[in-house]
Structure formats: structure tokens, C-alpha cells
Amino acid sequence: MINKIIALSLGLLSVGTVAYAAEPTVESVVTSLNMAWVMIGTFLVFFMHAGFAMVESGFTRSKNALNILMKNFLTMSIGAVLYYLIGYGFMFGSSANGFIGTDGFLLGGHEDQIGFFVFQAVFAATCATIISGAVAERIKISAYVLIVLFMVGIIYPVVGHWVWGGGWLSKLGFVDFAGSTVVHLTGALGAVIAVMFLGARLGKYNKGEINVIPGHNIPLGALGVFILWFGWFGFNGGSSLAADPELVPHVVTTTLLSASMGVISTAFYSHLKYKRIDASLTLNGALAGLVGITAGTANVSFVGAMIIGLVAGVILIEAVELIDRVFRLDDPVGAIAVHGVCGAWGTIAVGLFAMEGGLFYGGGAMLLGVQAIGVFAVIIWTCLSTTVALFIITRFMSIRVSREEEISGLDFAEHGSSAYETTKSIFNENYSDATSNFGAGLISRLENINKQTESKIS
């Protein structure tokens, strides 16, 4: 009897479940697909931070690798929390005269936009992490964290509000689909001001000479570029905010073609200029093409995308040389040229190559003028606000490590350890001496080995 009651109860429960199960509709399926695509884009953009970490580590010296990794982890983590607390509200809240958002802090009133928020949060961290590479090898990590707070908390959200949050630039018709200006130019301009406050690395500019300080692991940097390229498909493709079967393939294709042409043009132009294909410049050429296409990836043709990437690769080389030799801004990874100069170029290029409204498509100069106004406005706002932020920071603390700490490396000075411990076990170096020179120690050991060998032979 008990078995029959249990069986009947289970049967009734199953009937109830079937009776109350919601039938999927076309609208609910489309909504789910769109959200799934945005989340995929979010994951890819998040993974780009691994690419930034690898590029910055590989293009700088080994004694600072751990410090760079910590900066990238902190950027993502602090950026996500701060953007939730205030950044999203300033960017997408109700507009105050088209300048800044005034509500939506802690997602208040925006609870139905959580998916959109998390996608934008990883973008905000991307903007801030651009600064990390440019200030590498000499900034205190505490000072860098304060810069991230200003960038994610107020500087970047204001620019984002102007363009994506219903602000004054969006009303003018300014086009920046995925952030050549909003993300990349803003981050690069912050880097310019930070580098000006910091000064160059020791030994970079010495008695009128410009010395090359090579990175310690170009293969690691190359891996980072591939990771960034891969993530960029989500960066640009996810900015469609929908799994549009026509728009997304177009965006992904223009992204691929521009990046590819950036590599090709940088390789050939570096060979023409320096009589060799420069590896580090060519790697950055891919990023130049990616940054350049980001503004107009949905608006230009495939041929237009290739031209944008081609020009970006050439601009990159000239910009790196101009920034290094003329302006003497010490940028170890070329972030200012890649994200700043190529970001501005990509934004202006929309006014030339947009299939609707572009100058080369019979649209006149109106869109081109709006794009130029947007770039100019972002330059003024970001440079002024970052200058104010760093002026405030430097009133309370020194933002640069000491000479001794810079020579020994920020890994030891800031974190008390090293990214590469194999040298300790193989060569038994005395790591209690922060200023020990690995090269000198290695030479000394080789000389001892030679002496021992000679004595055995005699």
C-alpha cells in the first residue's frame, strides 16, 4: 500500500512539472542566444588580460616580470569592483547635460542589465591596463593602483558616457563601435601623462644617446599578441551585443583582415626602413591593426579594413620612433604608439571609410569632422584629468621606486621574490643581496670551472 502511495505521489509531481513548464518562445530563445554571445565576448575580453600580461612581461626585463603580473591581476580585480561601485553609474546612468551619468551606482535601477554590466567591466579594466606596460620597470605598485582607481572610477567612465552612454558625442553622431578612442586612446593618453610624471628608466637616455633596453623573452611576448588577437574577436564581436548572423561575421572578418594587414605592413616597412624585419615591431603591428579597426569594424568594408590595418602598421613604426627619439617618452612596450596613435587613426578612418557617411563613399566631410572633434575632446579631457590625478597623488607620495630598487628589479623590491627561481637553484646565487648581478655571477662561475678544468689537466 505504501509503495502504491509513493508511486502515485511521484506520478502527480511529474504531471505537475509538465503542466507548469514554460514553453520556449522565439523571443526567449533569441534573448538567450544574444546573452550567450555577450557572455562569450566577456570571457574573451577577460582572457585578453593574460595577453597583456605576457606582452608586457616578454617585452621588459626578467627582473620585473613578477611585478608586471601582479599589476595586471590587480588591474582586473580592482577595476571590476570599482566599476560596479561607481564606474558603471558614471558611464551609463542618467545623463547630466551629456557629460556624466548620475545614477546606477552599485547597479541600482539597472538590475536587468547585469550581463551588459559585466561585459563593460572587463572593458574598463582593459583601458586601465594599457598604462601598465608604458610605466613598467620603475613605478611603485601602490602608485599604479591609485592611477587605476582614477582611470576606472572617473576618467574612463566620462569618455564612455560621451560616446556609449547617450552623452554629447553620441548625439553628434560620433562612431566608435568597440572603443578605438573610448578604450584605447583614453588608456594611452593616461599612459602619456604617467610617463611624463615618472621619467625614463635608468640608462634609457644617457648623455644624448638613446639606448635600447631589450625585452627578456620575445616568444612570451608573441604568445601574448596571439592571445590578444584571439580575445579581440570577442572585444569587437561582442560589442554587437547580439548574436546577429550578419553583423557578427562582418565584424570578425574586418578584425581579422585589419590585424593581418597590420602585421604585413609593419614587417615590410621595417625591412624597408631598417633593412630587416623587426620582430617586436611586427608583433606590435598586429595590435596596431586591431586597435585601428576597433572603431569602424562594423562600418567599413573588407577592403577598407585592410587599408586601415596597412596604414596602422606604417604609422606604428613612425610613431614609436617619434615618441622615443623626439618626445623622449620611455614606453617599454610601445603602448602609447599602438593604443594611442593607432587608436586616433582608426577613429578618424571611420570618417573616411565608413560605407554610410564616409568621405570616400560620397558622404562628405561631416562624419570626418565629428570624428576629429571626438578625438580632440577625449585628448583634452584625459590629459587634463590624468594630470590632476597624478598631481594629487604626487603631493602625498613618490610614485617612482628608488634607484637601488630599480637596479635590483621591482620583483625583489616590491614583492620580495623573483619570477624565475631556476637561476637560484642552478647557480646558487645569494639572493639576499638585492643588487647582485646575475651576469657577473655567471661569468665568475664559468671562470672557476675553467680554472678547475685546467688544474685537472695539469
PAKOLDO-385311 format. One record per atom (N, C-alpha, C, O): y, x, z. Coordinates in steps of 0.2 Angstrom, whole numbers, plus 5000, padded with zeros to 4 digits. Atoms other than C-alpha are relative to their C-alpha. Layout:
<lotis>
YXZ;...
</lotis>
This chain:
<lotis>
499450045000;500050005000;500650045000;501150034996;499449964999;501250145005;500150044993;500750044991;500049975007;500850234988;500349954995;500749984991;499850055005;501250074978;500849995002;501249994997;499350014998;502950054988;500450064997;501050054994;499649945002;503450234984;500050004992;500650024990;500050015007;502950214966;500549954997;500949974992;499650055002;503950054964;500750035001;501250014997;499449984998;505450134973;500350064995;500850054992;499849955005;505450284961;500149974993;500649994989;499950035006;505250174946;500749965000;501149964995;499350034999;506850074952;500550054999;501050034996;499449945000;507850234954;500150024993;500650034991;500049975006;507350294937;500449944995;500749964991;499750055004;507850124929;500850005001;501249994997;499349994998;509550134939;500350054996;500950054994;499749945003;509850304932;500149994993;500750014990;500050015007;509550254914;500649954999;501049954994;499550055000;510650094917;500750025000;501250004997;499349984999;512150184923;500250074997;500850094998;499949945004;512050344912;500649994995;500549944991;499550015005;513650364902;499850024993;499650074992;500149985007;513450364884;500550044997;501150034997;499549965003;514250504875;500449974994;500149934990;499650025006;515650464863;500250064996;500250114998;499849955005;516350554848;500650045004;500650105003;499449964996;517950594859;499850045005;500050105006;500349964994;516950654874;499750074997;499850125000;500349945003;515950774863;500550054997;500450114998;499549955002;517450844854;500450035005;500650095005;499749974994;518350864871;499650065003;499850115004;500449954997;516850964877;500050064996;500050124998;500049945004;516751074862;500650045000;500650105000;499449965000;518551114862;500150045007;500350105007;500049974993;518451154881;499550065000;499750125002;500449955001;516951264877;500350064996;500250124998;499749945004;517851364864;500650035004;500650095003;499549964996;519351394875;499750045006;500050095007;500449964995;518151454889;499750064997;499850125000;500349945003;517351574877;500650054998;500550114999;499449965001;519051634872;500350035006;500550095006;499849984994;519451654890;499650065002;499850115005;500449944998;517951764893;500150064996;500150124998;499849945004;518351874878;500650035002;500650095002;499349974998;520151904884;499950035006;500150095007;500249964994;519451944901;499750064999;499850125002;500449945002;518252064893;500550064997;500350124997;499549955003;519752154884;500250045006;500450105004;499849954995;520252224901;499550065001;499750115003;500549945001;518652334900;500250044995;500250104996;499749955005;519352394884;500650045001;500650095000;499449964998;521052434891;499850065004;500150115004;500249954995;520252524905;499650064996;499850124998;500349945003;519152634893;500550034995;500450104995;499549975004;520552664881;500550055004;500650115002;499549964995;521752724895;499650065003;499950115003;500449954997;520352824903;499950064995;500050124997;500249955005;519752914887;500650044998;500550104996;499449975003;521552954881;500450045005;500950075004;499749964995;522053034898;499550055003;498950055000;500449954997;521353174908;499549985005;499749935009;500650024996;519753164918;500249995008;499949955011;499850004993;520653194935;500449935002;500549925008;499650064999;521553024933;499649944998;499849884998;500350065002;520152914927;499849955005;499949895003;500250054995;519652834943;500749965002;500649905003;499350034999;521552794946;500149944995;500349894997;499950055006;521652704929;499549945001;499749885000;500550054999;520052604933;500349955005;500249895004;499850044995;520752544949;500649964998;500749905000;499450045002;522452494941;499849944996;500149894997;500250065005;521552384928;499749955004;499849895003;500350054996;520452304941;500649965004;500549905005;499450034996;522052264952;500449964996;500649914998;499650045005;523052204937;499749934999;500049885000;500350065001;521752074933;500049955006;500149895006;500150044994;521452014951;500749985003;500749925004;499450024997;523252014957;500349954995;500649904997;499750055005;523851934940;499749935000;500149895000;500350075000;522551794941;500349965006;500549905006;499850044994;523051744959;500849995000;501049935001;499350025000;524951764957;500249954994;500749914995;499850055006;524951674940;499849935003;500249885001;500250074997;524051524950;500649985004;500849925004;499550024995;525351534964;500749984997;501049934998;499450015002;526951544954;500150014992;500549974989;499949985007;526751614936;499949944995;500449934991;500150065004;526051454928;500549955001;500749924995;499550054999;527351344935;500750024997;501049984994;499449985004;528751454929;499950004992;500449994989;500149995007;527951464912;499949934997;500249914991;500250065003;527351284909;500349945004;500149885003;499850064996;528251174922;500649974996;500849994991;499550045003;529651054918;500650054999;500850095004;499549955002;531051154909;500749985003;500949935003;499450004997;532651194917;500550034994;500550094994;499649985006;533851204901;499750044996;500050094993;500449965005;532451284891;499950075002;499750114998;500049944998;532551434902;499350025004;499050075003;500649984996;531151424915;499749935003;500149885003;500350054997;529951304922;500149995008;500350045011;499850024993;530251214939;499549975004;499649965010;500550034996;528651144945;499350024997;499350064993;500749985002;526751154943;499850065004;499250095002;500349944996;526551294956;499449985004;499349925006;500650014997;524851304963;499649944996;499249914998;500250065004;524451184948;500149935002;499849895000;499850074998;525251044957;500249964994;500749974990;499850045005;525350904945;499750024993;499749984988;500349975006;524351004932;499250005001;498950044998;500749994998;522550974939;499649994994;499050014994;500450025006;521950904922;500150064995;499850054990;499949955005;522451074914;499750075002;499950125001;500349944997;521351194923;499750054995;499850114996;500349965005;520451254908;500650044996;500550104995;499449975003;522151294900;500350055004;500550115002;499749964996;522751374915;499650075000;499950125000;500449945000;521351504916;500050044994;500050104994;499949975006;521551544898;500750045000;500750104998;499449975000;523351584901;500150055005;500450105005;500049954995;523051684917;499750064997;500050114999;500249935002;522051814908;500550034995;500550094994;499449985004;523451824895;500550035004;500750095002;499549974996;524651854909;499850075002;500250125002;500249944997;523651994916;500050064994;500150114995;500049955006;523452074898;500750034999;500850084998;499349975001;525352084897;500250055005;500550115003;499949954995;525452174913;499650074999;499950125001;500449945000;524052294910;500250054994;500050114994;499849965005;524952364894;500450065003;500550115001;499649954997;526152454906;499550065003;499850115004;500449954996;524652544915;499950064996;500050124999;500249945004;524252664900;500650044999;500650104999;499449975002;526052704897;500350045006;500650105005;499849964994;526352764915;499550045004;499550065009;500549974997;524752844918;500150075002;500550104999;500049934998;524453004927;500650035005;500650085006;499549984995;526053004938;500349955004;500749965008;499750064996;526452834945;499649995007;498949995006;500450024994;525952784963;499749934999;500049894996;500350065001;524752644963;500349945004;500349895001;499750064996;525752544976;500649984996;500849924996;499550025005;527252554964;499849964994;500249924992;500350035005;526252504950;499849925001;500049884998;500150064997;525652354960;500649955000;500649894998;499450035000;527452304963;500349984993;500549924992;499850015007;527852314944;499649944998;499949894994;500450065002;526352194941;500249945003;500349885000;499750064996;527052074954;500649974996;500649914995;499450025003;528752064945;499849974993;500049924991;500250025007;527952054927;499649945000;499849894996;500450065000;526651924931;500449945003;500349885001;499750054996;527751824943;500649974997;500749914998;499450035002;529351804934;500250024993;500349984988;499849985006;529651914919;499649974994;499949954989;500450035005;528251864908;500049934999;500149904994;500050075000;528251684913;500649974996;500649924993;499450025003;530051664907;500050014993;500149964989;500149995007;529651734890;499549954997;499749924992;500550055002;528151624889;500349935000;500149894996;499750065000;529151474894;500549994994;500549934991;499550015006;530451504880;499649984994;499849944990;500450005006;529051514867;499549945000;499449904996;500650044999;527551414873;500149945005;499749895005;499950064995;528251304887;500549954999;500749925003;499550055002;529451204877;500750025001;501249985002;499349974999;530951324880;500450004994;500249974989;499550005005;532451354869;499750044994;499950014988;500249975006;531551474857;499549954996;499549954990;500550055003;530151344853;500449954996;500249934991;499650065003;531551214849;500350034994;500549994989;499749975006;532251334837;499550014994;499750024988;500550005005;530651344828;499650075000;499350094995;500249934999;530151524834;499249994999;498949955003;500850005001;528251564829;499750065003;499950125001;500449944998;527151674839;499449965003;499349955009;500650044999;525451594838;499650035006;499449985011;500449974994;524551714851;500350055004;500050085008;499649964995;525851824858;500250074997;500250125002;499749945002;526451974847;500650025004;500750085006;499449994996;528051954856;499949985007;500150025012;500050034994;527651844871;499650055005;499850075010;500449964996;526251964877;500150074999;500350115004;500049935002;526352124868;500750045000;500750095003;499449975000;528152164865;500350005008;500650045010;499850004993;528552104883;499750055004;500150095008;500349954996;527252214891;500350074998;500450115002;499849935002;527852364880;500750025002;500850075004;499349994997;529652344885;500050015007;500450055009;500149984993;529152344903;499850075001;500050105005;500349935000;528252504899;500650054999;500650105002;499449965002;529852574891;500450025006;500650085008;499649994994;530852544907;499750045005;500050085009;500449974994;529552604919;499950084998;500050125003;500049935002;529352764909;500650045001;500750105003;499449974999;531152794909;500250025007;500550075009;499949994993;531252774928;499550065002;499750105007;500549964998;529652884930;500250074998;500150125002;499949935003;530053034918;499350024998;498849984998;500649975003;528753134909;499550035005;499750055010;500549964996;527153214915;500250075000;500550104996;499949935000;527253394921;499750034994;499150024992;500249965005;527153514907;500049964993;499949994988;499950045006;527453374893;500650034996;500550054990;499549975003;529153434889;500350065004;500550065009;499949944997;529453614893;500450054996;500250084991;499549955003;530953724888;500149984993;500050034988;499950025007;531253624872;499449994996;499449964991;500650015004;529453614867;499749945002;499749915008;500350064999;528453464866;499250015000;498950034994;500749984999;526653494872;499549945000;499749895002;500550055000;525153394868;499550005006;499350065007;500450014994;524153334883;499449964998;499449904998;500550045003;522453284875;499649965006;499649985011;500450044996;521353154882;499350035001;499150074997;500749964998;519653204890;499449974997;498950004997;500650035003;518553084881;500149954995;500249894996;499850045006;518953014864;499449954999;499649894997;500550055001;517252924862;500049945005;499949895003;499850064995;517652824878;500649964997;500549904998;499550035003;519252784870;499849954994;500149904993;500250045006;518452724854;499649945002;499649894999;500450064997;517252614864;500549955002;500449895001;499550054998;518752534872;500449974994;500549914995;499750035006;519552504855;499549954997;499849894995;500550055002;517952414849;500049945005;499949885002;500050054995;517952314865;500649954999;500649894999;499450045001;519752264862;500049964994;500249904993;500050035006;519452224844;499549945001;499749884998;500550054999;517952114849;500449945004;500349885002;499750054995;518952024863;500649974996;500849914998;499450035003;520451994851;499849944996;500249904994;500250065004;519451864841;500049945005;500249895003;499850054995;519551764857;500749995002;500949945003;499350004999;521351814860;500349964995;500749914997;499750045005;521851744844;499749944998;500049884998;500450065002;520451624840;500149955006;500249895004;500050054995;520551544857;500749975001;500849925004;499350035000;522451514855;500149944996;500649914997;500050075003;522051374844;499949945005;500149895003;500150054994;521551284860;499549944998;499549895001;500550055002;520251184850;499550034995;499750084992;500549985005;518651214840;500149974993;499749944990;499850035006;519551174824;499650044994;499650104994;500549975005;518251204810;500450034994;500150074990;499649975005;519651254798;500550065002;500550115000;499549954997;520951344809;499650065003;499950125001;500349944997;519751454819;499750054995;499950114996;500249955005;518851534804;500650044997;500550104996;499449965004;520551574796;500350055005;500550105003;499749954995;521251654812;499550065001;499850115001;500549954999;519651754815;500050054994;500050114994;500049965006;519751814797;500650044999;500650104997;499449965000;521551864797;500150055005;500350115004;500149954995;521251954813;499650064998;499850124999;500449955002;519852054806;500350044994;500350104994;499749975006;520752094789;500650055002;500750105000;499449964998;522352154798;499850065004;500150125003;500249944996;521452264810;499750054996;499850114997;500449955005;520352344796;500550034996;500550104995;499549975004;521952374786;500450055004;500650105002;499749954996;522752454801;499650075001;499950125001;500449944999;521352574803;500050044993;500150104993;500049975007;521352614784;500650044999;500750104997;499449975001;523152644783;500250055004;500550105002;499849954996;523352744798;499650074999;499850124999;500449955002;521852854793;500350044994;500450104994;499749975006;522652884775;500750035001;500850094999;499349984999;524452904781;500050065005;500450115004;500049944996;523953034795;499750054996;500050114997;500349945004;522953134782;500650024995;500750084994;499549985005;524453124770;500650045004;500950095002;499549974996;525653174784;499850075004;500250115004;500249954996;524653294794;499450044997;499250095000;500549965003;523353354782;499349995003;498850035002;500650024997;521953274792;500049935003;500649905004;500050074997;521353104798;500050015008;499550035011;499949994993;521953104816;499649945004;499749885002;500550044997;520653024827;500349955005;500349895004;499650044995;521752954841;500549954997;500549894999;499550055004;523052884829;499649954996;499849894996;500350055003;521752804819;499749945004;499649885002;500250054995;520952714834;500549965002;500449905002;499450044998;522652654839;500249964994;500549914994;499850045006;522852594821;499749935000;500049894997;500450064999;521552464824;500449955004;500549895003;499750044995;522552404839;500749984997;501049924998;499450015004;524152414828;500049944996;500449894996;500150065005;523452294815;499949945004;500149885002;500150064996;522852174829;500649975003;500749915003;499350024997;524552174838;500449964994;500749914996;499550035006;525452144821;499849934998;500249894996;500250075002;524351994816;500149955005;500049895003;500150054994;524351904833;500649954999;500449895001;499550055000;526051814830;499849954994;499949894995;500050055006;525651744812;499349994998;499149974992;500750005002;523751744812;499849934997;499349934993;500250075003;523651554809;500549984994;500449934991;499550025005;525151554797;500050044994;500450024989;500049965005;524851694785;499449994996;498949984998;500649995004;523651714770;499650065002;499850105006;500449944999;522251834770;500350064997;500350125000;499649955003;523251944758;500650025005;500750085006;499449984995;524751934770;499850035006;500150085008;500349964995;523651984784;499950074999;500050125003;500149945002;523152134775;500650055000;500650105002;499449975001;524852184771;500350025007;500650075008;499749994993;525452164789;499650055004;499950105007;500449954997;524052274795;500150074997;500250125001;499949945003;524352404782;500750035002;500750095004;499349984997;526252414787;499950025007;500350075009;500149994993;525752414805;499750075001;500050115006;500349934999;524652574803;500550054999;500550105002;499549955002;526052664795;500650005005;500850065007;499450014995;527452604807;499750045007;500150075010;500349974994;526252664821;500150075001;500450105006;499949935000;526252844816;500750025001;500950075005;499349984999;528152854814;500349985007;500750025009;499750024993;528452754830;499850055005;500250075010;500249954995;527352874840;500450065000;500650095005;499649945001;528253024833;500749995003;501050045006;499350024998;529952944836;500150005008;500550035011;500050014993;529552894854;499950075004;500250085009;500249944997;528853064858;500550054999;500750095004;499649945002;529953184849;500849995001;501250035003;499350025000;531653094848;500249975007;500749995010;499850044994;531752974863;499650045007;499950035012;500349964994;530553094874;499849955005;499949965011;500350054995;529652944882;499350025000;498950014995;500749975000;527953014888;499649945001;499549915007;500450065000;526752874884;499350034998;499150044992;500649975001;524952954886;499649964995;499250004991;500550045004;524052814876;500349974994;500049934990;499750035006;525352764863;500149925001;500249894996;500050084999;525552584871;500749974998;500749924995;499350025002;527452574868;500049994992;500349944990;500050015007;527152604849;499649944998;499849904993;500550055003;525652494847;500249935002;500249894998;499950074997;526152344858;500749984999;500949924997;499350015001;528052364856;500249994993;500449944991;499749995007;528552424839;499549954995;499849914991;500450045005;527052334830;500049935002;499949894998;499950074998;527252184841;500649974997;500649914994;499450025003;529052164835;499949994992;500149944989;500250005007;528452204817;499649934998;499849904993;500450065002;527152064817;500449945001;500349894998;499650064999;528351934824;500549994994;500649944992;499650015005;529651974811;499649994993;499949954989;500450015006;528251974797;499949934999;499849914993;500250075001;527951794801;500649974995;500449934991;499450025004;529751764793;499950024993;500249994989;500149985007;529151854778;499449974996;499449954991;500650015003;527351804775;499749935002;499249915000;500350064998;527151634783;500049954994;500449954990;500150045006;526451514770;500449945000;500649914994;499550065000;527651374776;500650035003;500650045009;499449984997;529351434778;500250084999;500750105001;499949935001;529151624774;500450014995;500449984989;499549985005;530451714764;499650014993;499949994988;500349985006;529151774751;499649944997;499349944992;500350065003;528451594749;500549954999;500449894999;499450055002;530151514745;500349975005;500649925004;499750044995;530651464762;500650025002;500949995007;499349984998;532251554763;500050055006;499450075008;500049954995;532851664777;500149975007;500250005012;499950034993;532951534791;499550025005;499750045010;500549984995;531251574799;500150075002;500050095007;499949934999;531551754797;500650015005;500550065010;499450004995;533251734806;499849985007;499950015012;500250034994;532451634820;499550055003;499650075009;500549954998;531051764822;500450065003;500250095008;499649944998;532351904823;500449995007;500450035011;499650024994;533351804836;499550015006;499750035012;500550004994;531751784847;499850075002;499850085008;500149934998;531351974846;500650035004;500550065009;499449984997;533152014851;500149985007;500250015012;499950034994;533151894865;499550035005;499750045011;500549974995;531551954873;500150075002;500050095007;499849934998;532152134872;500550005005;500450045010;499550004995;533652094881;499849985007;499950015012;500250024993;532851994895;499550045003;499650065009;500549964996;531352104898;500350075002;500150095007;499749944998;532352264898;500449995006;500450035011;499650014994;533652194910;499649985006;499850015011;500450034994;532452104921;499550065003;499550075009;500449954998;531252254922;500450065003;500250095008;499549954997;532752374926;500249985007;500250025011;499850024993;533252264940;499450005005;499550025011;500650004995;531452254947;499950075002;499850085008;500149934998;531252444946;500650035004;500550075009;499449974995;533052474954;499849975007;499950015011;500250024994;532452364968;499550045003;499550065009;500549964998;530852454970;500250075002;499950095008;499849934998;531552624970;500550015005;500650065008;499549994994;532852584983;499550005007;499850025012;500450004994;531352564995;499550055000;499250075006;500649955001;530052694989;500150044994;500450024989;500149965006;529752834977;499449974996;498949964999;500550035004;528752774963;499550054996;499050044993;500449955003;528052944957;499750045006;500050055011;500449954995;526753054966;500350065000;500750084996;499849934999;527153224972;499850054994;499350034991;500249955004;527053374961;499350035001;498950034996;500649984998;525553434970;499449954999;498949964996;500550065001;524653264969;499949994992;499349984990;500050015007;525053254950;499550064997;499150054993;500449945002;524253434948;499349995001;498850004997;500750014998;522753394958;499649944996;499049944996;500250065003;522553224949;500049945005;499949955011;499950064996;522853044955;499349975003;499349945008;500650024997;520953014958;499950025007;499849985012;500149974993;520953134973;500649975004;500549965010;499450014996;522753104978;500049925003;500249915008;500050084998;522652904978;499449975003;499449925006;500650034998;520852874981;499550045004;499050025006;500549964996;520053024989;499450024997;498950045001;500749985003;518653044977;500250014992;500750024990;499949985007;518353084958;499649954996;499149924998;500450045005;517752984943;499450034998;498950004996;500649965003;516553124938;499750045006;500050105007;500249964994;515553184953;499450054998;499250095002;500549955002;514253284942;500250075000;499850125002;499849935000;515353434942;499950035007;499850095008;500149984993;515253444961;499350025001;499150075005;500749984999;513353444961;499750064996;499350104998;500249955005;513153564946;500350075002;499950125002;499649944998;514453694951;500250015007;500450065009;499949994993;514553664969;500750025002;500950065006;499349984999;516453664969;500249985007;500049935009;499750024994;517453654985;500549944999;501149964998;499650055002;518153484983;500549985006;500949935006;499550014995;519053495000;500750024998;501250005001;499449975002;520353594991;500249954994;500049964988;499750045005;521353464981;500250034994;500350004988;499749975005;522153584970;499550054996;499750094992;500549955004;520553684964;500049984993;500149934991;500050015007;520453714946;499350014997;499050064998;500750005002;518853664938;499950064995;499350094995;500149955005;519053784923;500050075003;499650115001;500049934997;519453934934;499350015003;499050065003;500650004997;517953894944;499450014996;498950054997;500549995005;516853884929;499950074997;499450104997;499949935003;517454044922;499750055005;499450105004;500249954995;517154134939;499250005000;498950055001;500750004999;515354074940;499750034994;499150064994;500249975006;515054124922;500050085000;499550114998;500049934999;515654294926;499550035005;499250085004;500549984995;514554304941;499350004997;498950054999;500650005003;513054254931;499950064995;499450094995;500049945005;513454394918;499950065004;499550115002;500149944996;513554524932;499350005003;499050065003;500650014998;511954464939;499550024995;499050064996;500449995006;511154474922;500050084998;499550114997;500049935002;511754654919;499750045005;499450095004;500349964995;511154714936;499350004999;498950055001;500750015001;509454644932;499750054995;499250084995;500249965006;509354734915;500050075002;499650115000;500049934998;509954904923;499550025005;499450075007;
</lotis>
